Structure formats: C-alpha cells, structure tokens
Amino acid sequence: MKIIFIYIIFISGILYGQTDSEEKSAEFGLNDLIKSALESNSQLEPIEFEKKILSAKIDQVNYQSSSFLQFMVDYIPVNFSSAGEYSLFYTQPIKLFGKLNAEEKLARTVSLKPEIEKKELENELIRAVKENYFMLSVNEKLLSFNKEYREIINTITSSIEIRYSAGKGNQYEIFKSNNEFQDLLLEEIELSNNKKILINNLRTLSNTELPENFRTKNIEILLKIEPPVLDSSKLFTELKSNNTDFKFIERLNEETKIEKNIAKLERKPDMELMTGYRYMSETKDNFILFAVSVDLPFMPWNEKRIDALINEKILMEKKLSSETNSLEVKLKNELKNNLVKINSSLEKIKYISEILIPQTEQTFKSILISYETASNEFMDLLDTYRSLRKNNKMLAEEEMNYLILISELEKLIGKQILTIN
C-alpha cells in the first residue's frame, strides 16, 4: 500500500502541476494586460507628443511668407530747411508653382513617423507581455512541481529511515535523499525570486498594480488549441503589409520623392510684389509705387546646385529600393527560420509528452516497487526520479518556448495568431 500511496502522490503532483496555472486570477488575464499595456504604457506618451509636434509643423509650411512694411524718411537737408522725403513700402514674397503644396505634403508625410513608431512599440509590448506571462506560467508550474517533488522525497526519506532503523538500509541513502531535498529548497528560492521579477515586469509593461500572488490563467487552452496552419507565403504577405520596418522605408521613400519634387520646383522662380507711397515735402508732390521682383533660378551656378540636389534624391531613392530588397530577403529568412523553430518545438512537445514522460513514469514506478522489495539500489531510484523531474521540466519549458516563438512570429508579421483571456 505504501508503494501505491507514494506513486499516487507523485502522479497527482504532476497532474496538479500541469493544470495549476489554469487557476483564474481575480482580475487580469493575458488580454487584459495587453489591453492595459497598449493604453497606458509609459513609453506611449512621448510618441503622442511627437505626433502633436509634427502635426503642428504642417501649418507652419502651407502659408506664404510674412509680408513686411517699411517706413523711411530721406533727403532731409543738414540745415533742416525742408522736411525731406517720406516713403512707405509694403512688400509680399510669393511662392508659386505649387511649392507650398509640396512642402505641406512633405510635412504630412513626416508626421506619419510617430504612427509607425507607435505601431512598432505596440507590437513589442504585446510580445513582451506575452513572453513574461508565459514565463510566469512556467514558473508557477515549476514551483508546483517543486512542492510535489519535496513531498515525494520526504516520503522516500521516511521509507529509508524506517528501513535503516530495521537494519535494512544505510545512512548514505539518507544523506543523498536529504541532499536532494536541499537542492529542491534552493530551486524554490530561485523560482520564487524569478516570479517576483516576472510580476514586476508585467506591472511595468501594463502600468497595472498586480498583487504579489498574481497568477496566470488559461495557458493550457493555448496548448490544446490546434496550431494554426503556418503557410510561409501567406505569412510573408501579411508581413509585407504590417511589418513596421517596411513601413519606415516606404515613408522615407515617399519623403524622398517629395523632396526631389521640391528640388525640381526650385527651377521655378519666386515672386515679390511691392507697393508704396512717397511724399516729397519740397515739391509738395505725392507718388505711388508698384514693383515686381522675380528670382533668376536659371543662372548657371544655381542650376548646378539644383542638379546636385536632385541627383542626391535620385541616389537616395535607389538606396531605399536596395534596402527594401535587402530587408525582404532578411525578413523572409527570419520568417522561415521562425517557422522551422515552431514546428521543431511542436515535435519536441509531442515526443516528450507522448513517449518520453510516459516511459519515464513507468520506469520510476517499476524502480520504486523494486526498491521497496530490495531488488534495486537507492541510486537507481534516485536517477530515475531525477530523469522524471528533468523530463517534466523539459516539457514545461518547451511549451513555454513554443508560445514565445508564436509571439515572436506575431511581432514579425504584425498580427496576433493566438489569443486568450
């Protein structure tokens, strides 16, 4: 009966550890934390201010330059025998040929940068929240395993002590069993500290006050869901549409095209209109003045400057096109590698859960029975116990690795694949 009791404790401990992280938290689930992070993370506020700053610049470039008024007193005799000449001039510079529209279009294109930065930050926040949440889930599972393993070791130690008192065991086995228990206590300290760090990370990311006893929930649902069909060609189409690296290059390319157009418009002349009034006190005459000034951008030295500027923008367009091709190759390779890792992780999970762990559990049960009947040495039992611990830990960590790989894929393509709450 004692053998059956020990085995039942062990198996129930493993099952408990595998489902314990499903207990519901009183308030927050994964989607709640993600939503809170996307709404109130401290890194979002600077981006909002940058967006407002760049939007304010639009109205700085879509108006003509300021006009100016000039008043002048001239031709005043040294002996002040007459009042001299009085002049009043009003001048208005005017940009023509759609130059203001081009500058406004450039300002609007530049103002899109914060939106792309915000989307990039949102993708990173989702990935970071999920990664810490999944790591916390595994931490909870390992803590639960640790507790059950300590109960098993205590039970085995008690059995050894009984045998030792009856003259059938030896003190060495007791020491080894106690050492194993001490290792578990050390592991518990490390896991408990890691748990605090992970909860602190989630607090910072989501800007939410989480309790010290915060627990994850519903992670097992994700592991039971059939994994999505990960077609590389479809995913790459999603990637090109949503990936922020592509969007940054597209925006820079659009800026360069507008800047090239603005450079070409410099060949077109600007105009300056002036009107004025003049009074000559000596003759008591009044005069009205009208003048038109035109730039001469076609002068050879100016033409060369404009040609160099246009050539610079053309080279920049070619550079951005080259960067787009390079980025496409890089991200396509990264996508394929990510899919290989995900499929490999799924294969490992299936092998560990369906073959390795059942075999190790059966071996442990057999060795435990043999040890009770003195057919096997204590070290055989200890080695089998360690293998079972290792395999269950390996399964928990591989399940976490699979979920983290999926979250990295989501960040890459800019779209969530697995969601729970």
C-alpha positions as CSV (number, residue, x, y, z in Angstrom):
1,M,0.0,0.0,0.0
2,K,2.8,2.4,0.8
3,I,4.3,2.0,-2.7
4,I,0.9,2.7,-4.3
5,F,0.5,5.7,-2.0
6,I,3.9,7.2,-3.0
7,Y,3.1,6.7,-6.7
8,I,-0.3,8.3,-6.4
9,I,1.2,11.3,-4.6
10,F,3.8,11.7,-7.4
11,I,1.3,11.3,-10.3
12,S,-1.3,13.6,-8.7
13,G,1.5,16.1,-8.1
14,I,2.5,16.1,-11.8
15,L,-1.1,16.4,-12.9
16,Y,-1.7,19.2,-10.4
17,G,1.5,21.0,-11.6
18,Q,0.3,20.8,-15.2
19,T,-3.1,22.3,-14.5
20,D,-2.3,24.6,-11.6
21,S,-1.5,27.6,-13.8
22,E,-5.1,27.4,-15.1
23,E,-6.5,28.9,-11.8
24,K,-8.2,32.1,-12.6
25,S,-6.8,35.4,-11.4
26,A,-9.3,37.6,-9.7
27,E,-8.9,40.5,-12.2
28,F,-6.4,40.2,-15.0
29,G,-5.9,37.8,-17.8
30,L,-3.4,38.0,-20.7
31,N,-5.7,40.1,-23.0
32,D,-6.4,42.4,-20.1
33,L,-2.7,43.0,-19.5
34,I,-2.1,43.5,-23.3
35,K,-5.0,46.0,-23.5
36,S,-3.7,47.9,-20.5
37,A,-0.2,48.0,-21.9
38,L,-1.5,49.4,-25.3
39,E,-3.5,52.1,-23.5
40,S,-1.2,53.2,-20.6
41,N,2.4,52.1,-21.1
42,S,4.7,55.0,-20.1
43,Q,6.5,54.8,-23.5
44,L,3.4,55.8,-25.4
45,E,3.2,59.3,-24.1
46,P,6.4,60.6,-25.7
47,I,5.2,59.3,-29.1
48,E,1.9,61.1,-28.7
49,F,3.7,64.4,-28.0
50,E,6.0,63.8,-31.0
51,K,2.9,63.2,-33.1
52,K,1.4,66.5,-32.0
53,I,4.7,68.4,-32.6
54,L,5.0,67.1,-36.2
55,S,1.3,67.8,-36.8
56,A,1.8,71.4,-35.7
57,K,4.6,71.8,-38.3
58,I,2.1,71.2,-41.1
59,D,0.5,74.6,-40.6
60,Q,4.0,76.2,-40.5
61,V,4.7,75.5,-44.1
62,N,1.4,75.8,-46.0
63,Y,1.2,79.6,-45.9
64,Q,3.1,82.3,-47.8
65,S,5.9,84.1,-46.1
66,S,5.2,87.1,-43.9
67,S,4.9,90.5,-45.6
68,F,6.7,93.5,-44.3
69,L,6.1,97.2,-44.0
70,Q,8.9,99.8,-44.4
71,F,8.7,103.5,-43.5
72,M,11.6,105.7,-44.5
73,V,12.4,109.4,-44.1
74,D,15.0,110.6,-46.6
75,Y,16.6,113.7,-48.2
76,I,16.4,115.8,-45.1
77,P,18.8,118.8,-45.5
78,V,21.5,119.2,-43.0
79,N,20.2,122.7,-42.1
80,F,16.7,121.2,-41.8
81,S,15.4,123.8,-44.3
82,S,12.8,121.3,-45.5
83,A,11.0,118.3,-44.2
84,G,12.6,115.9,-46.7
85,E,11.0,112.9,-48.4
86,Y,8.7,110.3,-46.7
87,S,8.2,106.8,-48.1
88,L,6.0,103.9,-47.1
89,F,6.5,100.5,-48.7
90,Y,4.5,97.2,-48.4
91,T,6.3,94.0,-49.7
92,Q,4.9,90.5,-50.1
93,P,7.1,87.5,-51.1
94,I,5.1,84.9,-53.1
95,K,6.0,81.2,-53.7
96,L,4.5,79.9,-57.0
97,F,4.1,76.7,-59.0
98,G,2.7,74.5,-56.1
99,K,5.8,74.9,-53.8
100,L,3.7,75.4,-50.7
101,N,1.5,72.4,-51.5
102,A,4.7,70.3,-51.9
103,E,6.1,71.5,-48.6
104,E,2.8,70.7,-46.9
105,K,2.7,67.2,-48.4
106,L,6.2,66.6,-47.1
107,A,5.3,67.8,-43.6
108,R,2.2,65.5,-43.6
109,T,4.4,62.5,-44.7
110,V,6.9,63.3,-42.0
111,S,4.1,63.5,-39.4
112,L,3.3,59.8,-40.1
113,K,6.5,58.7,-38.4
114,P,5.0,58.6,-34.9
115,E,2.2,56.4,-36.0
116,I,4.7,53.8,-37.3
117,E,6.7,54.1,-34.1
118,K,3.6,53.6,-32.1
119,K,2.7,50.5,-34.1
120,E,6.2,49.2,-33.6
121,L,6.0,49.8,-29.9
122,E,2.6,48.2,-29.7
123,N,3.9,45.0,-31.4
124,E,6.9,45.0,-29.0
125,L,4.6,45.5,-25.9
126,I,2.3,42.6,-27.0
127,R,5.4,40.4,-27.5
128,A,6.9,41.4,-24.1
129,V,3.7,41.0,-22.2
130,K,3.1,37.5,-23.7
131,E,6.7,36.4,-23.1
132,N,6.7,37.5,-19.4
133,Y,3.2,36.0,-19.0
134,F,4.2,32.6,-20.5
135,M,7.4,32.6,-18.4
136,L,5.4,33.3,-15.3
137,S,3.1,30.4,-16.1
138,V,6.0,28.0,-16.4
139,N,7.5,29.4,-13.2
140,E,4.2,28.6,-11.4
141,K,4.2,25.1,-12.9
142,L,7.8,24.5,-11.8
143,L,7.0,25.8,-8.3
144,S,4.1,23.4,-8.1
145,F,6.4,20.6,-9.3
146,N,8.9,21.5,-6.7
147,K,6.4,21.3,-3.9
148,E,5.2,17.9,-5.0
149,Y,8.8,16.6,-5.5
150,R,9.6,17.6,-2.0
151,E,6.7,15.6,-0.7
152,I,7.9,12.6,-2.7
153,I,11.5,13.0,-1.4
154,N,10.2,13.3,2.2
155,T,8.1,10.1,1.7
156,I,11.2,8.3,0.2
157,T,13.4,9.6,3.1
158,S,10.9,8.4,5.7
159,S,10.9,5.0,4.0
160,I,14.7,4.9,4.0
161,E,14.8,5.9,7.7
162,I,12.4,3.1,8.6
163,R,14.5,0.6,6.7
164,Y,17.7,2.0,8.3
165,S,16.2,1.6,11.8
166,A,15.3,-2.0,10.9
167,G,18.9,-2.6,9.8
168,K,18.0,-2.9,6.1
169,G,19.3,0.5,4.8
170,N,22.3,2.7,5.2
171,Q,23.0,6.2,6.3
172,Y,24.4,7.2,2.9
173,E,21.0,6.8,1.3
174,I,19.5,9.1,3.9
175,F,22.2,11.7,3.2
176,K,21.7,11.5,-0.5
177,S,17.9,11.9,-0.1
178,N,18.4,14.9,2.2
179,N,20.8,16.5,-0.3
180,E,18.2,16.1,-3.0
181,F,15.7,17.8,-0.7
182,Q,18.1,20.7,-0.1
183,D,18.5,21.1,-3.9
184,L,14.8,21.4,-4.2
185,L,14.7,24.1,-1.5
186,L,17.4,26.1,-3.3
187,E,15.4,25.7,-6.6
188,E,12.3,27.0,-4.8
189,I,14.2,30.2,-3.7
190,E,15.3,30.9,-7.2
191,L,11.9,30.2,-8.7
192,S,10.2,32.5,-6.1
193,N,12.6,35.3,-6.9
194,N,12.1,34.9,-10.6
195,K,8.3,35.0,-10.1
196,K,8.7,38.4,-8.3
197,I,10.8,39.7,-11.3
198,L,8.3,38.5,-13.9
199,I,5.3,40.1,-12.0
200,N,7.2,43.3,-11.7
201,N,7.9,43.2,-15.5
202,L,4.2,42.8,-16.1
203,R,3.4,45.6,-13.8
204,T,5.7,48.0,-15.7
205,L,4.6,46.8,-19.1
206,S,0.9,47.1,-18.4
207,N,1.1,50.0,-15.9
208,T,-1.1,47.9,-13.6
209,E,-0.9,47.2,-9.9
210,L,-0.7,43.4,-9.8
211,P,-0.9,41.6,-6.5
212,E,2.1,39.7,-5.2
213,N,0.1,36.5,-5.5
214,F,-0.9,37.2,-9.1
215,R,-1.3,34.0,-11.2
216,T,-1.7,33.3,-14.8
217,K,-4.8,31.5,-16.3
218,N,-6.0,29.6,-19.3
219,I,-2.5,28.9,-20.7
220,E,-3.4,25.3,-21.1
221,I,-6.1,26.3,-23.5
222,L,-3.5,27.7,-25.9
223,L,-1.6,24.4,-25.7
224,K,-4.7,22.4,-26.5
225,I,-5.7,24.6,-29.5
226,E,-4.7,23.1,-32.8
227,P,-1.8,25.2,-34.0
228,P,-2.6,27.4,-37.0
229,V,-1.5,26.4,-40.5
230,L,1.7,28.4,-40.9
231,D,2.0,29.0,-44.6
232,S,5.2,30.9,-45.3
233,S,3.9,32.6,-48.5
234,K,0.7,33.8,-46.8
235,L,2.6,34.9,-43.7
236,F,5.1,36.9,-45.8
237,T,2.2,38.7,-47.5
238,E,1.0,39.7,-44.0
239,L,4.5,40.6,-43.1
240,K,4.9,43.0,-46.0
241,S,1.6,44.7,-45.2
242,N,2.1,45.1,-41.5
243,N,5.8,45.0,-40.7
244,T,6.9,48.4,-39.4
245,D,10.4,48.1,-41.0
246,F,8.8,48.1,-44.4
247,K,6.5,50.9,-43.4
248,F,9.5,53.0,-42.3
249,I,11.3,52.5,-45.6
250,E,8.0,53.3,-47.5
251,R,7.7,56.5,-45.6
252,L,11.3,57.5,-46.2
253,N,10.9,56.7,-49.9
254,E,7.8,58.9,-50.1
255,E,9.6,61.7,-48.3
256,T,12.5,61.4,-50.8
257,K,10.1,61.6,-53.8
258,I,8.5,64.8,-52.4
259,E,11.9,66.3,-51.6
260,K,13.0,65.5,-55.2
261,N,9.9,67.3,-56.5
262,I,10.6,70.3,-54.2
263,A,14.2,70.4,-55.6
264,K,12.8,70.4,-59.1
265,L,10.4,73.2,-58.2
266,E,13.4,75.4,-57.3
267,R,13.9,75.8,-61.0
268,K,10.7,77.8,-61.0
269,P,11.0,81.5,-60.0
270,D,9.5,83.0,-56.9
271,M,8.0,86.5,-57.0
272,E,8.0,89.5,-54.8
273,L,5.3,92.2,-55.0
274,M,5.9,95.7,-53.6
275,T,3.7,98.7,-53.5
276,G,4.4,102.1,-51.8
277,Y,3.6,105.7,-51.2
278,R,6.1,108.6,-51.3
279,Y,5.7,112.3,-50.3
280,M,8.3,114.9,-51.2
281,S,7.9,117.9,-48.9
282,E,9.9,120.2,-51.1
283,T,7.7,120.0,-54.1
284,K,4.6,119.0,-52.2
285,D,4.1,116.1,-54.5
286,N,2.7,112.6,-53.8
287,F,3.8,109.4,-55.6
288,I,2.6,105.8,-55.8
289,L,5.0,103.0,-56.4
290,F,4.4,99.4,-57.8
291,A,7.2,96.9,-58.2
292,V,7.6,93.2,-59.2
293,S,10.7,91.2,-58.4
294,V,11.4,87.8,-59.9
295,D,14.1,85.2,-58.9
296,L,16.6,84.0,-61.5
297,P,17.0,80.3,-60.7
298,F,18.2,79.5,-64.2
299,M,21.6,81.2,-63.6
300,P,24.4,78.6,-64.2
301,W,25.7,78.4,-60.7
302,N,22.2,77.9,-59.3
303,E,21.4,75.3,-61.9
304,K,24.4,73.2,-60.8
305,R,23.3,73.4,-57.2
306,I,19.7,72.2,-58.1
307,D,21.1,69.4,-60.3
308,A,23.3,68.2,-57.5
309,L,20.3,68.3,-55.1
310,I,18.1,66.3,-57.5
311,N,20.8,63.8,-58.1
312,E,21.2,63.3,-54.4
313,K,17.5,62.5,-54.1
314,I,17.6,60.1,-57.0
315,L,20.5,58.2,-55.4
316,M,18.6,58.1,-52.1
317,E,15.6,56.5,-53.9
318,K,17.9,53.8,-55.3
319,K,19.4,53.3,-51.9
320,L,16.0,52.9,-50.3
321,S,15.0,50.4,-53.1
322,S,18.1,48.4,-52.3
323,E,17.4,48.5,-48.6
324,T,13.8,47.3,-49.3
325,N,15.2,44.3,-51.3
326,S,17.7,43.6,-48.6
327,L,15.1,43.8,-45.8
328,E,12.8,41.5,-47.8
329,V,15.5,38.8,-48.0
330,K,16.4,39.2,-44.4
331,L,12.8,39.0,-43.1
332,K,11.9,36.2,-45.4
333,N,14.8,34.2,-44.0
334,E,13.8,35.2,-40.4
335,L,10.3,34.1,-41.1
336,K,11.3,30.7,-42.4
337,N,13.7,30.1,-39.5
338,N,10.9,31.0,-37.1
339,L,8.6,28.5,-38.7
340,V,11.2,25.8,-38.5
341,K,11.7,26.5,-34.8
342,I,7.9,26.5,-34.2
343,N,7.5,23.1,-36.0
344,S,10.5,21.7,-34.2
345,S,9.1,22.8,-30.8
346,L,5.7,21.1,-31.6
347,E,7.6,17.9,-32.5
348,K,9.5,18.1,-29.2
349,I,6.3,18.7,-27.2
350,K,4.6,15.7,-28.8
351,Y,7.6,13.4,-28.3
352,I,8.2,14.4,-24.7
353,S,4.5,14.2,-23.7
354,E,3.6,11.1,-25.6
355,I,6.7,9.0,-25.4
356,L,9.4,10.2,-23.0
357,I,7.4,11.1,-19.9
358,P,5.1,8.0,-20.0
359,Q,8.2,5.8,-20.3
360,T,10.0,7.6,-17.5
361,E,6.9,7.4,-15.3
362,Q,6.6,3.7,-15.9
363,T,10.3,3.2,-15.2
364,F,10.0,5.2,-12.0
365,K,7.1,3.2,-10.9
366,S,8.9,-0.1,-11.6
367,I,12.1,1.0,-9.9
368,L,10.1,2.3,-6.9
369,I,8.4,-1.1,-6.5
370,S,11.8,-2.9,-6.9
371,Y,13.4,-0.7,-4.4
372,E,10.7,-1.5,-1.8
373,T,11.4,-5.2,-2.4
374,A,15.2,-4.6,-2.2
375,S,15.7,-5.6,-5.9
376,N,17.2,-2.2,-6.9
377,E,19.7,0.1,-5.3
378,F,18.6,3.6,-4.0
379,M,20.8,5.3,-6.6
380,D,18.8,3.6,-9.3
381,L,15.6,5.1,-7.8
382,L,17.3,8.5,-7.4
383,D,18.5,8.5,-11.0
384,T,15.0,7.6,-12.3
385,Y,13.4,10.3,-10.1
386,R,15.8,12.9,-11.5
387,S,15.1,11.8,-15.0
388,L,11.4,12.2,-14.4
389,R,11.9,15.7,-12.9
390,K,14.1,16.7,-15.8
391,N,11.6,15.5,-18.4
392,N,8.6,17.2,-16.8
393,K,10.6,20.4,-16.6
394,M,11.7,20.0,-20.2
395,L,8.1,19.7,-21.3
396,A,7.0,22.8,-19.3
397,E,9.9,24.8,-20.8
398,E,9.3,23.6,-24.3
399,E,5.6,24.5,-24.1
400,M,6.7,28.0,-23.0
401,N,9.2,28.1,-25.8
402,Y,6.5,27.3,-28.3
403,L,4.3,30.1,-27.1
404,I,7.1,32.6,-27.1
405,L,8.1,31.6,-30.6
406,I,4.5,32.2,-31.7
407,S,4.6,35.6,-30.1
408,E,7.8,36.5,-31.9
409,L,6.2,35.4,-35.1
410,E,3.2,37.7,-34.3
411,K,5.6,40.6,-33.8
412,L,7.3,39.8,-37.1
413,I,4.1,39.8,-39.2
414,G,2.3,42.5,-37.1
415,K,-0.7,40.3,-36.3
416,Q,-1.8,38.2,-33.4
417,I,-2.3,34.4,-34.0
418,L,-3.2,33.0,-30.6
419,T,-5.2,35.0,-28.0
420,I,-6.8,34.0,-24.7
421,N,-8.2,35.6,-21.5
